[in-house]
Amino acid sequence: MSIELDELQRWKRQLEAEKAELDRITQKDREEIERLKIRCSLFENAVWSWRVTDPDAADSFANTASELRGAIHRKEAELQMKSRDVKSRLHEMDRLVTTINERISQL
């Protein structure tokens, strides 16, 4: 029975490590979105600063800001899809950990 207990505990540690990795990945995505939003804001501010003195530069900044807004939108959509998948996987992992804990308590 000790072998089974060791195996169950190993599976439990592995599931918990995978849960932590999923949390880290989604946090990294959220941080990237925030960085993109900051860059976009800087370019949007540059548009107004340069509009009078250099309209071509202002247009370039506006185009870059528009591209960043598109990238932000795509990243947010990806994160939303990934979050749904992660939540589903975490729910399944929690169920497995509960089952493992029940089995461990029976040993």
C-alpha positions as CSV (number, residue, x, y, z in Angstrom):
1,M,0.0,0.0,0.0
2,S,2.9,2.3,0.5
3,I,3.7,2.2,-3.2
4,E,0.1,3.3,-4.0
5,L,0.3,6.1,-1.4
6,D,3.6,7.3,-2.9
7,E,2.1,7.2,-6.4
8,L,-1.0,9.1,-5.3
9,Q,1.1,11.7,-3.6
10,R,3.3,12.1,-6.6
11,W,0.2,12.6,-8.8
12,K,-1.1,15.1,-6.4
13,R,2.2,17.1,-6.4
14,Q,2.2,16.9,-10.2
15,L,-1.3,18.3,-10.5
16,E,-0.6,21.1,-8.1
17,A,2.6,22.0,-10.0
18,E,0.5,22.1,-13.3
19,K,-2.1,24.3,-11.6
20,A,0.6,26.7,-10.5
21,E,2.1,26.8,-14.0
22,L,-1.4,27.5,-15.5
23,D,-1.8,30.4,-13.1
24,R,1.7,31.7,-14.0
25,I,0.9,31.6,-17.7
26,T,-2.4,33.5,-17.4
27,Q,-0.7,36.1,-15.1
28,K,2.0,36.6,-17.7
29,D,-0.6,37.2,-20.4
30,R,-2.4,39.7,-18.2
31,E,0.9,41.6,-17.6
32,E,1.6,41.6,-21.4
33,I,-1.8,43.1,-22.1
34,E,-1.1,45.8,-19.5
35,R,2.2,46.6,-21.1
36,L,0.5,46.9,-24.5
37,K,-2.1,49.2,-23.1
38,I,0.6,51.5,-21.6
39,R,2.5,51.6,-25.0
40,C,-0.8,52.3,-26.8
41,S,-1.5,55.2,-24.4
42,L,1.9,56.6,-25.0
43,F,1.4,56.6,-28.8
44,E,-2.1,58.1,-28.4
45,N,-0.7,60.9,-26.3
46,A,2.1,61.4,-28.9
47,V,-0.5,61.9,-31.6
48,W,-1.9,64.9,-29.8
49,S,1.5,66.3,-29.0
50,W,2.7,66.1,-32.6
51,R,-0.5,66.9,-34.5
52,V,0.4,70.6,-34.9
53,T,4.2,70.4,-35.4
54,D,4.5,67.3,-37.5
55,P,1.3,65.8,-38.9
56,D,3.1,63.0,-40.6
57,A,4.7,61.8,-37.3
58,A,1.3,62.2,-35.7
59,D,-0.3,60.0,-38.4
60,S,2.5,57.4,-37.8
61,F,1.8,57.4,-34.1
62,A,-1.9,57.1,-34.7
63,N,-1.3,54.1,-37.0
64,T,0.9,52.5,-34.4
65,A,-1.7,53.1,-31.7
66,S,-4.3,51.6,-33.9
67,E,-2.1,48.5,-34.4
68,L,-1.5,48.2,-30.7
69,R,-5.3,48.5,-30.0
70,G,-5.8,45.6,-32.4
71,A,-3.1,43.6,-30.7
72,I,-4.6,44.3,-27.3
73,H,-8.0,43.2,-28.6
74,R,-6.5,39.9,-30.0
75,K,-4.6,39.3,-26.8
76,E,-7.6,39.9,-24.6
77,A,-9.7,37.5,-26.8
78,E,-6.9,34.9,-26.6
79,L,-6.7,35.3,-22.8
80,Q,-10.4,34.9,-22.4
81,M,-10.4,31.7,-24.4
82,K,-7.3,30.5,-22.5
83,S,-8.9,31.4,-19.2
84,R,-12.0,29.3,-20.0
85,D,-9.8,26.4,-20.9
86,V,-7.6,26.9,-17.7
87,K,-10.7,27.1,-15.5
88,S,-12.0,23.9,-17.0
89,R,-8.7,22.2,-16.5
90,L,-8.3,23.5,-12.9
91,H,-11.8,22.3,-12.1
92,E,-10.9,18.8,-13.4
93,M,-7.6,18.9,-11.4
94,D,-9.4,19.9,-8.3
95,R,-11.7,17.0,-8.7
96,L,-8.7,14.7,-9.2
97,V,-6.9,16.0,-6.1
98,T,-10.1,15.5,-4.1
99,T,-10.3,11.9,-5.3
100,I,-6.6,11.4,-4.6
101,N,-7.0,12.9,-1.1
102,E,-10.0,10.6,-0.4
103,R,-8.0,7.6,-1.6
104,I,-5.0,8.6,0.5
105,S,-7.2,8.9,3.6
106,Q,-8.5,5.4,3.0
107,L,-4.9,3.9,3.0
